[in-house]
Amino acid sequence: MNVRDIVRKAWQVTQVHLKKLIWYGSVPAFFSTVVSSVYLSYQYFAFKSSALFGGEAHSSLLKEINTVWQLVASHPKATIFVIVLAAIVFVGYTLTPPTFRGTLIYALMKIKNYEPITGSFEIGLRRFFPMFEFGVIVGSFSIITIFTESSFILRWWGVNVFFIALPVLLFVAAVGLIANFLFTYSEYFIVLEDMKIIKALKESVILVISNLRKTFLIFLLMLLIGVRVILNVVLILFVPMGVVFLGAYFAAIFSHTIGLMIIGLIALSILLVASYLMGLFNVFSTAVWVFTYAELTRKGKPVVHHEGVMKKPMNEKIKKVKDLLEDEKIDANDIKKAVDDLEKEAKNIIALSEKESTQRDAGEAHDAKK
């Protein structure tokens, strides 16, 4: 398949199977949007109170702790509610992305092979720890990490120190961009091949380098991920901004309690819409990458389907024939029996391949009809 076929096929799968897959994209997007909104709100108020905008050069830690303690003491019930809510968001933000990402990748590969997606969530759970490790590795060079380090230097040590550290930050960002590019297929090796993290990173680097001639394909797919990031940033920016402005407006019109309820409903509605849109794009972009991975591994590194069932017995029978041929006390009946077994195994592989080809053609015709 070329790039156009991959994108078209991915969009068809997204449309047909959206109801089954949207949760695996929207739930992590919901927690990610909440955490990112809180993070950007913190950065906004941190910059606003910094020396760059006329605030104090260095805020007192004891003063901040005293302010927080006064809020907790004056609103104990609200504090407990916020703590419980924060714990739920933290658990969801930590657990759902690796699990649901692995589930989505495995389910899309099952759909590509025209198989039911039952058991995909179990695979997502089994791949949680390597997927979590991969997220930590990639997150160390992410845009959010670089932005956090840059803003910290800018706020606490000023513009002069920031410009001194800027070349180092740009170098780290460049290394992170290259690493993300080379590790593009690591998740798919982890989920689909059950590889350990180090081996998956190595195989991804080899696959990317061995397919450098497909520059246009990789470039287009990277653009899709770039659009996802841009859309995510735009949606995240509108959530805290909308809540702040609408909160101020309704607080001025209605009573304090009613105003807070309206703010909460509006914020929840914005979060749900943003999460749905991001979930839709998560499913689509993951489908593009799954189909690309399948295409490149099929052409670059041919693999026999059901390798664990078919390839091992075949190798054993070939070895048996070789041993018989090397034996001086050779028996014609033994050779005939071994050759018959080998021929039977070859016919089984051919029949299995023809069956899979027929199922694939029927599935493609069914998708085209839809």
C-alpha positions as CSV (number, residue, x, y, z in Angstrom):
1,M,0.0,0.0,0.0
2,N,1.1,3.5,-0.7
3,V,0.6,6.5,1.6
4,R,-2.8,7.4,0.2
5,D,-4.0,3.8,0.6
6,I,-2.8,3.7,4.2
7,V,-4.5,6.9,5.2
8,R,-7.7,6.0,3.3
9,K,-7.8,2.5,5.0
10,A,-7.1,4.0,8.4
11,W,-9.9,6.5,8.0
12,Q,-12.3,3.8,6.9
13,V,-11.4,1.7,9.9
14,T,-11.9,4.7,12.2
15,Q,-15.3,5.4,10.8
16,V,-16.6,1.8,10.8
17,H,-15.2,0.8,14.3
18,L,-15.3,4.2,16.1
19,K,-17.9,3.1,18.6
20,K,-15.8,0.2,19.7
21,L,-12.5,2.1,19.8
22,I,-13.3,5.7,20.8
23,W,-13.1,4.9,24.5
24,Y,-9.5,3.7,24.2
25,G,-8.6,7.2,22.7
26,S,-11.0,9.5,24.6
27,V,-10.4,8.3,28.2
28,P,-6.6,8.9,28.2
29,A,-7.3,12.2,26.3
30,F,-9.7,13.3,29.1
31,F,-7.2,12.8,31.9
32,S,-4.4,14.3,29.7
33,T,-6.5,17.4,29.0
34,V,-7.3,17.9,32.7
35,V,-3.7,17.6,33.8
36,S,-2.5,19.8,30.9
37,S,-5.0,22.4,31.7
38,V,-3.9,22.5,35.4
39,Y,-0.3,22.6,34.3
40,L,-0.8,25.5,31.9
41,S,-2.9,27.4,34.5
42,Y,0.0,26.9,36.9
43,Q,2.5,28.2,34.4
44,Y,0.3,31.3,33.7
45,F,-0.1,32.3,37.3
46,A,3.6,31.5,38.0
47,F,4.8,33.8,35.2
48,K,2.2,36.4,36.2
49,S,3.6,36.5,39.7
50,S,7.3,36.3,38.7
51,A,9.7,39.2,38.4
52,L,9.3,39.2,34.6
53,F,5.8,40.7,35.0
54,G,6.5,42.9,38.1
55,G,6.0,40.2,40.7
56,E,8.4,39.2,43.4
57,A,11.7,37.9,42.3
58,H,11.6,35.0,44.7
59,S,8.4,34.1,46.5
60,S,8.7,32.8,50.0
61,L,8.0,29.1,50.4
62,L,6.8,29.6,54.0
63,K,4.4,32.2,52.8
64,E,3.0,29.9,50.1
65,I,2.6,27.1,52.6
66,N,0.8,29.4,55.1
67,T,-1.6,30.5,52.3
68,V,-2.4,26.9,51.4
69,W,-2.9,25.9,55.1
70,Q,-5.3,28.7,55.6
71,L,-7.4,27.6,52.7
72,V,-7.4,24.0,54.0
73,A,-8.4,25.1,57.5
74,S,-11.2,27.3,56.3
75,H,-12.7,24.8,53.8
76,P,-12.1,21.2,55.1
77,K,-14.9,19.5,53.1
78,A,-13.9,21.2,49.9
79,T,-10.3,20.2,50.5
80,I,-11.1,16.6,51.0
81,F,-13.2,16.6,47.8
82,V,-10.3,18.2,45.9
83,I,-7.8,15.7,47.3
84,V,-10.0,12.7,46.3
85,L,-10.6,14.2,42.8
86,A,-6.9,14.9,42.4
87,A,-6.1,11.3,43.4
88,I,-8.6,9.9,40.8
89,V,-7.1,12.2,38.1
90,F,-3.6,11.1,39.0
91,V,-4.4,7.4,38.9
92,G,-6.3,7.8,35.6
93,Y,-3.5,9.9,34.1
94,T,-0.9,7.4,35.1
95,L,-2.6,4.1,34.3
96,T,-4.9,4.7,31.4
97,P,-2.5,6.0,28.7
98,P,-0.2,2.9,28.6
99,T,-3.0,0.4,29.0
100,F,-5.4,1.9,26.6
101,R,-2.7,2.7,24.1
102,G,-1.6,-0.9,24.0
103,T,-5.2,-2.1,23.8
104,L,-5.9,0.3,20.8
105,I,-2.8,-0.9,18.9
106,Y,-3.6,-4.5,19.4
107,A,-7.3,-4.1,18.5
108,L,-6.4,-2.2,15.3
109,M,-4.0,-4.9,14.2
110,K,-6.8,-7.5,14.9
111,I,-9.2,-5.4,12.8
112,K,-6.6,-5.2,10.0
113,N,-6.4,-9.0,10.0
114,Y,-10.2,-9.2,10.0
115,E,-10.3,-10.9,13.4
116,P,-12.5,-10.1,16.5
117,I,-10.9,-7.7,18.9
118,T,-11.8,-9.8,22.0
119,G,-8.8,-10.1,24.3
120,S,-7.3,-6.7,23.3
121,F,-7.8,-5.2,26.7
122,E,-6.0,-8.1,28.3
123,I,-3.0,-7.5,26.0
124,G,-3.1,-3.9,27.0
125,L,-2.9,-4.8,30.7
126,R,-0.1,-7.3,30.0
127,R,1.9,-4.7,28.1
128,F,1.4,-1.9,30.8
129,F,4.9,-1.9,32.3
130,P,6.9,-1.8,29.1
131,M,4.6,0.8,27.6
132,F,4.9,2.8,30.8
133,E,8.7,2.6,30.6
134,F,8.6,3.7,27.0
135,G,6.4,6.7,27.9
136,V,8.9,7.7,30.6
137,I,11.8,7.5,28.1
138,V,10.1,9.5,25.4
139,G,8.6,12.0,27.9
140,S,12.1,12.9,29.1
141,F,12.7,14.6,25.8
142,S,9.1,15.8,25.1
143,I,8.0,19.4,24.4
144,I,6.3,19.6,27.8
145,T,9.6,18.7,29.6
146,I,11.7,21.2,27.6
147,F,9.0,23.9,28.2
148,T,9.0,23.2,31.9
149,E,12.8,23.4,32.2
150,S,12.9,26.6,30.1
151,S,10.1,28.3,32.1
152,F,11.8,27.4,35.4
153,I,15.1,28.9,34.3
154,L,13.4,32.0,32.9
155,R,11.3,32.6,36.0
156,W,14.0,31.9,38.7
157,W,17.3,33.0,37.1
158,G,16.2,35.6,34.6
159,V,16.5,36.3,30.9
160,N,20.3,36.4,30.8
161,V,20.8,32.9,32.3
162,F,18.0,31.7,30.0
163,F,19.8,32.8,26.9
164,I,23.0,31.1,28.2
165,A,21.1,27.9,28.7
166,L,19.2,28.2,25.4
167,P,21.7,26.3,23.2
168,V,21.7,23.4,25.6
169,L,17.9,23.4,25.6
170,L,17.8,23.5,21.8
171,F,20.3,20.6,21.7
172,V,18.2,18.5,24.0
173,A,15.1,19.3,22.0
174,A,16.9,18.3,18.8
175,V,18.1,15.0,20.4
176,G,14.5,14.4,21.6
177,L,13.1,15.0,18.1
178,I,15.6,12.6,16.6
179,A,15.0,10.0,19.3
180,N,11.2,10.2,18.9
181,F,11.6,9.7,15.1
182,L,13.9,6.7,15.6
183,F,11.6,5.2,18.3
184,T,8.5,5.6,16.1
185,Y,7.7,1.9,16.0
186,S,8.8,0.9,19.5
187,E,5.3,0.8,20.8
188,Y,4.2,-1.6,18.1
189,F,7.1,-4.0,18.6
190,I,6.2,-3.9,22.4
191,V,2.5,-4.6,21.9
192,L,2.4,-6.8,18.8
193,E,5.7,-8.7,19.2
194,D,5.8,-8.7,23.1
195,M,9.4,-7.4,23.0
196,K,11.3,-6.0,25.9
197,I,11.8,-2.2,25.9
198,I,15.5,-2.2,24.9
199,K,15.0,-4.7,22.1
200,A,11.9,-2.8,20.9
201,L,13.9,0.5,20.7
202,K,16.6,-1.3,18.8
203,E,14.2,-2.9,16.3
204,S,12.5,0.4,15.8
205,V,15.7,2.2,15.0
206,I,16.6,-0.6,12.5
207,L,13.2,-0.4,10.9
208,V,13.3,3.4,10.5
209,I,16.8,3.4,9.1
210,S,16.2,0.6,6.7
211,N,13.2,2.5,5.3
212,L,14.7,5.9,5.0
213,R,13.9,5.9,1.3
214,K,10.3,6.1,2.2
215,T,10.9,9.7,3.3
216,F,7.6,10.9,2.0
217,L,5.6,8.3,3.9
218,I,7.4,9.0,7.1
219,F,7.1,12.7,6.6
220,L,3.4,12.5,6.0
221,L,2.8,10.4,9.0
222,M,4.9,12.7,11.2
223,L,2.7,15.6,10.0
224,L,-0.3,13.7,11.2
225,I,1.3,13.5,14.6
226,G,2.1,17.2,14.4
227,V,-1.5,18.0,13.7
228,R,-2.5,16.0,16.7
229,V,-0.1,18.0,18.9
230,I,-1.3,21.3,17.5
231,L,-4.9,20.4,18.0
232,N,-4.2,19.2,21.5
233,V,-2.5,22.5,22.4
234,V,-5.3,24.6,21.0
235,L,-8.0,22.6,22.9
236,I,-6.0,22.7,26.1
237,L,-5.5,26.4,25.8
238,F,-9.2,27.1,25.4
239,V,-10.2,25.0,28.4
240,P,-8.6,27.1,31.2
241,M,-9.2,30.4,29.4
242,G,-12.9,29.6,28.9
243,V,-13.3,28.5,32.5
244,V,-11.6,31.6,33.9
245,F,-13.6,34.1,31.7
246,L,-16.9,32.4,32.1
247,G,-16.3,32.0,35.8
248,A,-15.7,35.7,36.3
249,Y,-18.8,36.5,34.2
250,F,-21.2,34.2,36.0
251,A,-19.8,35.0,39.5
252,A,-20.6,38.7,38.8
253,I,-24.2,37.9,37.7
254,F,-25.3,35.0,40.0
255,S,-24.7,34.0,43.5
256,H,-21.5,32.3,44.5
257,T,-22.9,28.7,44.6
258,I,-24.9,29.0,41.4
259,G,-21.9,30.5,39.7
260,L,-19.6,27.7,40.7
261,M,-22.2,25.1,39.5
262,I,-22.4,26.8,36.1
263,I,-18.7,27.0,35.9
264,G,-18.4,23.3,36.7
265,L,-20.9,22.3,34.1
266,I,-19.4,24.4,31.4
267,A,-15.9,23.1,32.2
268,L,-17.0,19.5,32.1
269,S,-18.8,20.0,28.8
270,I,-15.6,21.6,27.3
271,L,-13.5,18.7,28.6
272,L,-15.9,16.1,27.2
273,V,-15.9,17.7,23.7
274,A,-12.2,18.1,23.7
275,S,-11.6,14.5,24.9
276,Y,-13.9,13.2,22.2
277,L,-12.2,15.1,19.4
278,M,-8.8,14.0,20.7
279,G,-10.0,10.4,21.1
280,L,-11.1,10.4,17.5
281,F,-7.8,11.7,16.3
282,N,-6.0,9.2,18.5
283,V,-7.8,6.3,16.9
284,F,-7.1,7.6,13.4
285,S,-3.4,8.4,13.9
286,T,-2.9,5.0,15.6
287,A,-4.6,3.2,12.8
288,V,-2.2,5.0,10.3
289,W,0.8,3.9,12.3
290,V,-0.4,0.4,12.8
291,F,-1.0,-0.1,9.0
292,T,2.4,1.5,8.2
293,Y,4.1,-0.8,10.7
294,A,2.4,-3.8,9.2
295,E,3.3,-2.7,5.7
296,L,7.0,-2.1,6.5
297,T,7.5,-5.2,8.5
298,R,5.8,-7.4,5.9
299,K,8.0,-6.0,3.2
300,G,11.2,-5.4,5.1
301,K,11.2,-8.4,7.4
302,P,8.9,-11.2,6.1
303,V,7.2,-13.1,8.9
304,V,5.2,-16.3,8.6
305,H,1.8,-15.8,10.3
306,H,1.3,-18.2,13.2
307,E,5.1,-18.5,13.3
308,G,5.1,-20.2,16.7
309,V,2.7,-23.0,15.4
310,M,4.1,-23.6,11.9
311,K,7.7,-22.6,11.7
312,K,9.1,-24.6,14.6
313,P,7.7,-28.0,13.4
314,M,8.9,-27.2,9.9
315,N,12.5,-26.6,11.0
316,E,12.4,-29.8,13.1
317,K,11.4,-31.9,10.1
318,I,14.0,-30.3,7.8
319,K,16.7,-31.1,10.5
320,K,15.4,-34.7,10.7
321,V,15.8,-35.1,6.9
322,K,19.4,-33.7,7.0
323,D,20.3,-36.0,9.9
324,L,19.0,-39.0,7.9
325,L,21.0,-38.0,4.8
326,E,24.2,-37.8,6.9
327,D,23.6,-41.1,8.5
328,E,25.7,-43.9,6.9
329,K,23.2,-46.6,7.9
330,I,20.5,-44.9,5.9
331,D,17.1,-46.5,5.4
332,A,15.0,-45.7,2.4
333,N,11.7,-46.1,4.3
334,D,12.8,-43.6,6.9
335,I,13.8,-41.1,4.2
336,K,10.5,-41.5,2.5
337,K,8.6,-41.1,5.7
338,A,10.5,-37.9,6.6
339,V,10.0,-36.4,3.1
340,D,6.3,-37.2,3.3
341,D,6.1,-35.4,6.6
342,L,7.9,-32.4,5.2
343,E,5.7,-32.3,2.2
344,K,2.6,-32.5,4.4
345,E,3.9,-29.6,6.5
346,A,4.6,-27.5,3.4
347,K,1.0,-28.2,2.2
348,N,-0.4,-27.1,5.5
349,I,1.5,-23.8,5.3
350,I,0.4,-23.2,1.7
351,A,-3.2,-23.9,2.7
352,L,-3.0,-21.6,5.7
353,S,-1.6,-18.8,3.5
354,E,-4.3,-19.2,0.9
355,K,-7.0,-19.2,3.6
356,E,-5.6,-15.9,5.1
357,S,-5.3,-14.4,1.6
358,T,-9.0,-15.3,0.9
359,Q,-10.1,-13.8,4.2
360,R,-8.0,-10.6,3.5
361,D,-9.5,-10.2,0.0
362,A,-13.1,-10.8,1.4
363,G,-12.4,-8.2,4.2
364,E,-11.1,-5.6,1.8
365,A,-14.1,-6.1,-0.5
366,H,-16.4,-5.8,2.5
367,D,-14.7,-2.5,3.6
368,A,-14.9,-1.2,0.0
369,K,-18.6,-1.9,0.0
370,K,-19.1,-0.1,3.3
